[in-house]
Amino acid sequence: MVRLRETEVILRLCIVFLLLLTSVLIGLDSQTKEIAYMHKKATFRYLFALEVELYIDVVVAAYNMVQLGFGWYGVAQKTSNSKWLSYILDQTAVYVVFSGASAAAQHSLLVVTGSRELQWMKWCYKFTRFCFQIGSAIILNYIAVVLMVILSFLSAFNLFRLYSPKRYFQFKSS
């Protein structure tokens, strides 16, 4: 049980670090180039999916910090209701971060390839540093998603080990 709790703490710390690193990479990413005698600036605010991903990452990192705080200050999750809440919130966090990362990746792919039909230029020929930084942020975000899936498995294990394998939704007898 102690080893499982230590694993959860380490996973949450890694997730918080990766999500905050992703947020910093996205939030501080901008590049200015001179194109046709005009200064053009590429920033994450021009891509709505990246802006949403930034906010999602900050909120989910804050949620994981709150969960760490509950564990640190001894707010033990002894009741099944708190374990259910933790399980549902962990699942929701995984789904939200995965969907945000996928939307940001799809939007960024459109920036890389451009669109002749819509007359959108390929940004990455002009703003290479911007594109590399966004690409690394998306990769880090997917790594955080994988760690969150593992954390969600741990949360499910912590919840469902309380129930009897023979009687449907009844606690194990102590």
Salt bridges, closest charged atoms under 4 A:
GLU8 OE1 - ARG5 NH1 3.12
GLU8 OE2 - ARG12 NH2 3.29
GLU51 OE2 - ARG45 NH1 3.10
ASP90 OD2 - ARG12 NH2 3.10
